[in-house]
């Protein structure tokens, strides 16, 4: 598949510079960047952030689960 995009001049120059510095062809650099972005997006979509995973709560605050019996059941939605 071939795709043509218009890049802003500053981004074009940055890509050319980075390809030259890395000694790889420009199309290879662009493919690597796209693959990296897709992989990162997939991982972010499938995982909670580290802030959420590391949350330990407040020691003096009752656990949310202790209120579970007091929650009202979900109401039935009216269709019409």
Backbone bond lengths (Angstrom), bond angles and torsions (degrees), N, CA, C in turn:
res aa  C-N    CA-C-N  psi(-1)  N-CA   C-N-CA  omega(-1)  CA-C   N-CA-C  phi
1 X - - - 1.444 - - 1.525 108.24 -
2 X 1.295 115.36 142.06 1.455 119.71 177.30 1.517 108.32 -121.63
3 X 1.319 116.36 132.39 1.462 122.87 179.58 1.522 107.94 -126.66
4 X 1.304 116.23 136.15 1.460 121.33 177.74 1.524 107.97 -113.02
5 X 1.326 116.24 128.82 1.463 120.56 176.98 1.528 108.98 -130.08
6 X 1.310 115.03 152.66 1.461 121.04 175.46 1.522 107.85 -98.24
7 X 1.319 115.96 120.42 1.454 121.34 179.45 1.520 110.65 -100.45
8 X 1.315 117.43 145.06 1.454 119.05 171.74 1.535 108.54 -62.43
9 X 1.317 117.07 146.95 1.474 120.09 -177.12 1.523 114.23 -54.51
10 X 1.331 117.38 -38.54 1.467 118.89 -178.20 1.529 111.19 -67.29
11 X 1.329 118.17 -38.66 1.461 121.33 178.17 1.526 110.58 -68.46
12 X 1.301 116.24 -40.29 1.465 120.53 177.34 1.528 110.49 -58.54
13 X 1.325 115.98 -46.89 1.467 119.85 -179.54 1.527 111.35 -64.93
14 X 1.329 117.00 -39.31 1.462 120.51 177.58 1.528 111.26 -62.08
15 X 1.325 116.76 -43.06 1.459 120.79 179.30 1.522 111.47 -64.84
16 X 1.324 116.31 -44.95 1.464 120.49 178.94 1.525 110.10 -61.30
17 X 1.322 116.42 -44.74 1.463 120.94 179.64 1.530 110.98 -61.24
18 X 1.333 116.53 -46.10 1.466 119.93 -178.53 1.530 111.07 -66.01
19 X 1.325 117.43 -39.28 1.470 120.84 177.99 1.525 110.12 -63.00
20 X 1.316 116.37 -41.72 1.460 120.50 178.98 1.525 110.80 -64.92
21 X 1.328 116.34 -45.10 1.461 120.98 179.93 1.527 111.39 -63.14
22 X 1.342 116.67 -37.55 1.469 121.35 -178.54 1.521 112.16 -84.28
23 X 1.332 116.55 -8.69 1.461 122.60 -179.26 1.532 112.19 58.68
24 X 1.342 114.85 42.99 1.467 120.28 175.64 1.528 108.05 -130.07
25 X 1.325 116.92 153.86 1.466 119.33 179.14 1.533 111.23 -63.40
26 X 1.306 115.65 147.95 1.465 121.42 -178.92 1.534 112.22 -56.45
27 X 1.341 120.01 -45.92 1.471 119.08 178.44 1.530 112.88 -59.34
28 X 1.323 117.33 -35.58 1.469 121.11 178.38 1.520 110.35 -65.95
29 X 1.316 116.87 -42.51 1.462 121.27 178.05 1.521 110.82 -60.56
30 X 1.316 116.59 -44.51 1.467 120.94 -179.56 1.523 110.49 -64.74
31 X 1.335 117.74 -42.65 1.470 120.72 177.36 1.525 111.26 -61.84
32 X 1.316 116.97 -42.33 1.462 120.33 178.59 1.531 110.91 -61.51
33 X 1.320 116.43 -43.23 1.468 120.86 180.00 1.529 110.84 -63.84
34 X 1.327 116.97 -42.43 1.460 120.54 178.72 1.530 111.27 -64.39
35 X 1.321 116.74 -44.23 1.472 120.07 179.32 1.529 111.07 -63.12
36 X 1.324 116.46 -41.82 1.471 120.82 178.09 1.526 110.56 -61.40
37 X 1.328 116.50 -43.38 1.465 120.83 -179.68 1.518 111.22 -64.32
38 X 1.314 117.36 -42.23 1.467 120.91 -179.90 1.520 110.19 -65.36
39 X 1.322 118.35 -43.50 1.459 121.64 179.15 1.527 110.69 -62.78
40 X 1.327 117.07 -43.93 1.462 121.48 179.43 1.514 110.35 -62.88
41 X 1.326 116.99 -42.71 1.463 120.69 179.78 1.515 110.99 -63.49
42 X 1.332 117.46 -40.82 1.467 121.08 178.69 1.521 110.51 -63.65
43 X 1.320 117.10 -44.06 1.460 120.49 -178.67 1.521 110.56 -65.84
44 X 1.330 117.22 -41.67 1.459 120.48 -179.71 1.514 111.35 -66.14
45 X 1.313 117.25 -35.60 1.459 120.85 -179.31 1.519 111.71 -71.28
46 X 1.320 118.15 -24.71 1.457 121.66 -175.54 1.523 113.88 -101.51
47 X 1.311 118.69 1.26 1.451 120.06 -174.96 1.520 111.04 -134.36
48 X 1.321 115.23 146.51 1.458 120.45 171.09 1.523 107.45 -73.09
49 X 1.321 116.23 151.22 1.457 119.36 178.54 1.526 109.78 -68.52
50 X 1.316 115.89 159.67 1.460 121.66 -178.98 1.524 111.30 -61.69
51 X 1.328 117.08 -32.20 1.469 120.93 178.85 1.531 109.94 -61.23
52 X 1.323 116.75 -43.56 1.466 121.04 -179.97 1.525 110.19 -69.59
53 X 1.321 117.00 -45.67 1.463 120.68 -177.29 1.525 112.67 -64.25
54 X 1.314 117.69 -29.88 1.466 120.37 -177.11 1.539 112.71 -92.97
55 X 1.331 117.77 0.20 1.465 120.58 -177.94 1.524 110.45 -65.38
56 X 1.308 116.94 128.44 1.460 121.46 -178.56 1.521 112.96 -109.59
57 X 1.303 117.89 -4.06 1.460 119.89 179.02 1.512 112.05 82.68
58 X 1.320 115.03 -175.46 1.456 121.86 178.97 1.526 107.01 -109.43
59 X 1.314 118.72 120.99 1.469 121.16 -172.72 1.536 114.21 -56.78
60 X 1.343 118.45 -36.06 1.461 121.11 -176.36 1.523 113.15 -84.62
61 X 1.315 117.28 -5.79 1.468 120.99 -176.27 1.523 109.62 -94.97
62 X 1.351 118.56 134.27 1.472 119.75 179.94 1.534 111.25 -61.34
63 X 1.295 115.50 146.84 1.465 120.48 178.41 1.526 109.75 -64.37
64 X 1.326 116.25 144.41 1.458 120.79 -179.65 1.530 110.99 -56.88
65 X 1.322 116.77 -38.37 1.452 120.73 -177.53 1.525 112.32 -59.77
66 X 1.323 118.11 -24.49 1.462 120.33 -179.91 1.529 111.55 -67.70
67 X 1.317 118.19 -17.24 1.465 122.13 178.88 1.527 112.69 -96.98
68 X 1.310 117.22 -2.02 1.461 121.03 -173.12 1.533 112.49 -55.82
69 X 1.317 119.11 -40.39 1.465 121.65 -178.52 1.528 112.46 -66.57
70 X 1.334 117.50 -22.18 1.459 121.20 -178.96 1.530 112.88 -87.20
71 X 1.308 117.74 -9.00 1.461 120.81 -178.70 1.525 110.50 -72.91
72 X 1.309 115.63 141.54 1.455 120.53 176.67 1.526 109.89 -78.67
73 X 1.319 117.21 144.69 1.461 118.55 177.00 1.532 109.18 -67.64
74 X 1.310 117.06 154.16 1.468 118.74 179.24 1.520 110.76 -63.56
75 X 1.321 115.55 139.65 1.462 120.29 178.54 1.512 111.93 -76.03
76 X 1.302 116.48 155.69 1.463 119.94 176.82 1.509 108.82 -80.30
77 X 1.312 115.65 135.53 1.461 120.08 -179.43 1.514 110.04 -81.15
78 X 1.318 114.69 141.01 1.461 119.32 174.44 1.510 108.93 -78.82
79 X 1.326 115.65 132.72 1.461 119.21 -178.43 1.519 111.99 -82.54
80 X 1.313 117.90 -29.35 1.478 119.98 -177.73 1.503 110.20 -135.02
